[in-house]
Amino acid sequence: MESDTLQRFLFEEANIRGEILHLHQSYQTIIHQHPYPAAVKVLLGEAILACVLLTGSMKFEGEVSLQFQGDRRLPLLLVQCDHQLNVRALA
């Protein structure tokens, strides 16, 4: 899979809804901007997924920012996603 996809699903009988998200292209573009260590790539990927899923489930026009602040090993991780699911991130 070489692209990004978001698929919503609904099981009406069980009152269950959810989303399946694949972010190949966006993730690869972001992590190739800087020489991130493997552990940072994992955290960045998880944060990107969380931000896109949260943004995709909200009914608004705007932007969601997800920010983590840590110690000197990873002082800042930031992900921004808009209502059209355009995403950018850095660590």
Contact map, one row per residue, 1 for C-alpha under 8 A:
1110000000000000000000010000000000000000000000000000000000000000000000000000000000000000000
1111000000000000000000011000000000000000000000000000000000000000000000000000000000000000000
1111100000000000000001111100000000000000000000000000000000000000000000000000000000000000000
0111110000000000000011111100000000000000000000000000000000000000000000000000000000000000000
0011111000000000000111100000000000000000000000000000000000000000000000000000000000000000000
0001111100000000001111000000000000000000000000000000000000000000000000000000000000000000000
0000111110000000001110000000000000000000000000000000000000000000000000000000000000000000000
0000011111000000111100000000000000000000000000000000000000000000000000000000000000000000000
0000001111100000111100000000000000000000000000000000000000000000000000000000000000000000000
0000000111110011110000000000000000000000000000000000000000000000000000000000000000000000000
0000000011111111100000000000000000000000000000000000000000000000000000000000000000000000000
0000000001111111100000000000000000000000000000000000000000000000000000000000000000000000000
0000000000111111000000000000000000000000000000000000000000000000000000000000000000000000000
0000000000111111000000000000000000000000000000000000000000000000000000000000000000000000000
0000000001111111100000000000000000000000000000000000000000000000000000000000000000000000000
0000000001111111110000000000000000000000000000000000000000000000000000000000000000000000000
0000000111110011111000000000000000000000000000000000000000000000000000000000000000000000000
0000000111000001111100000000000000000000000000000000000000000000000000000000000000000000000
0000011110000000111110000000000000000000000000000000100000000000000000000000000000000000000
0000111110000000011111000000000000000000000000000000000000000000000000000000000000000000000
0001111000000000001111100000000000000000000000001000100000000000000000000000000000000000000
0011110000000000000111110000000000000000000000000000000000000000000000000000000000000000000
0011100000000000000011111110000000000000000000001000000000000000000000000000000000000000000
1111000000000000000001111111000000000000000000000000000000000000000000000000000000000000000
0111000000000000000000111111100000000000000000000000000000000000000000000000000000000000000
0011000000000000000000111111110000000000000000000000000000000000000000000000000000000010000
0000000000000000000000111111111000000000000010010000000000000000000000000000000000000000000
0000000000000000000000011111111100000000000000000000000000000000000000000000000000000000000
0000000000000000000000001111111110000000000000000000000000000000000000000000000000000000000
0000000000000000000000000111111111000000000000000000000000000000000000000000000000000001110
0000000000000000000000000011111111110000100000000000000000000000000000000000000000000000000
0000000000000000000000000001111111100000000000000000000000000000000000000000000000000000000
0000000000000000000000000000111111100000000000000000000000000000000000000000000000000000000
0000000000000000000000000000011111110000000000000000000000000000000000000000000000000000000
0000000000000000000000000000001111111000000000000000000000000000000000000000000000000000000
0000000000000000000000000000001001111101100000000000000000000000000000000000000000000000000
0000000000000000000000000000000000111111100000000000000000000000000000000000000000000000000
0000000000000000000000000000000000011111110000000000000000000000000000000000000000000000000
0000000000000000000000000000000000001111111000000000000000000000000000000000000000000000000
0000000000000000000000000000000000011111111100000000000000000000000000000100000000000000001
0000000000000000000000000000001000011111111110000000000000000000000000000000000000000000000
0000000000000000000000000000000000000111111111000000000000000000000000000000000000000000000
0000000000000000000000000000000000000011111111100000000000000000000000000000000000000000000
0000000000000000000000000000000000000001111111110000000000000000000000000000100000000000111
0000000000000000000000000010000000000000111111111000000000000000000000000000000000000000000
0000000000000000000000000000000000000000011111111100000000000000000000000000000000000000000
0000000000000000000000000000000000000000001111111110000000000000010000000000001000000000000
0000000000000000000000000010000000000000000111111111000000000000000000000000001000000010100
0000000000000000000010100000000000000000000011111111100000000000000000000000000000000000000
0000000000000000000000000000000000000000000001111111110000000000000000000000000000000000000
0000000000000000000000000000000000000000000000111111111000000001110000000000001110000000000
0000000000000000000000000000000000000000000000011111111100000000000000000000000010001010000
0000000000000000001010000000000000000000000000001111111110000000000000000000000000000000000
0000000000000000000000000000000000000000000000000111111111000000000000000000000000000000000
0000000000000000000000000000000000000000000000000011111111000011000000000000000011101000000
0000000000000000000000000000000000000000000000000001111111100000000000000000000000101000000
0000000000000000000000000000000000000000000000000000111111100000000000000000000000000000000
0000000000000000000000000000000000000000000000000000011111110000000000000000000000000000000
0000000000000000000000000000000000000000000000000000000111111000000000000000000000000000000
0000000000000000000000000000000000000000000000000000000001111100000000000000000000100000000
0000000000000000000000000000000000000000000000000000000000111110000000000000000001100000000
0000000000000000000000000000000000000000000000000000000000011111000000000000000001100000000
0000000000000000000000000000000000000000000000000000001000001111100000000000000111100000000
0000000000000000000000000000000000000000000000000010001000000111110000000000000111000000000
0000000000000000000000000000000000000000000000000010000000000011111000000000011110000000000
0000000000000000000000000000000000000000000000100010000000000001111100000000011100000000000
0000000000000000000000000000000000000000000000000000000000000000111110000001111000000000000
0000000000000000000000000000000000000000000000000000000000000000011111000001110000000000000
0000000000000000000000000000000000000000000000000000000000000000001111100111100000000000000
0000000000000000000000000000000000000000000000000000000000000000000111111111000000000000000
0000000000000000000000000000000000000000000000000000000000000000000011111110000000000000000
0000000000000000000000000000000000000000000000000000000000000000000001111110000000000000000
0000000000000000000000000000000000000000000000000000000000000000000001111110000000000000000
0000000000000000000000000000000000000001000000000000000000000000000011111111100000000000001
0000000000000000000000000000000000000000000000000000000000000000000011111111100000000000001
0000000000000000000000000000000000000000000000000000000000000000001111000111110000000000001
0000000000000000000000000000000000000000000100000000000000000000001110000111111000000000111
0000000000000000000000000000000000000000000000000000000000000000111100000001111100000000111
0000000000000000000000000000000000000000000000110010000000000000111000000000111110000011110
0000000000000000000000000000000000000000000000000010000000000011110000000000011111000011100
0000000000000000000000000000000000000000000000000011001000000011100000000000001111111111000
0000000000000000000000000000000000000000000000000000001000001111000000000000000111111110000
0000000000000000000000000000000000000000000000000000001100011110000000000000000011111100000
0000000000000000000000000000000000000000000000000000000000000000000000000000000011111100000
0000000000000000000000000000000000000000000000000001001100000000000000000000000011111110000
0000000000000000000000000000000000000000000000000000000000000000000000000000000011111111000
0000000000000000000000000100000000000000000000010001000000000000000000000000001111001111100
0000000000000000000000000000010000000000000000000000000000000000000000000000001110000111110
0000000000000000000000000000010000000000000100010000000000000000000000000000111100000011111
0000000000000000000000000000010000000000000100000000000000000000000000000000111000000001111
0000000000000000000000000000000000000001000100000000000000000000000000000111110000000000111
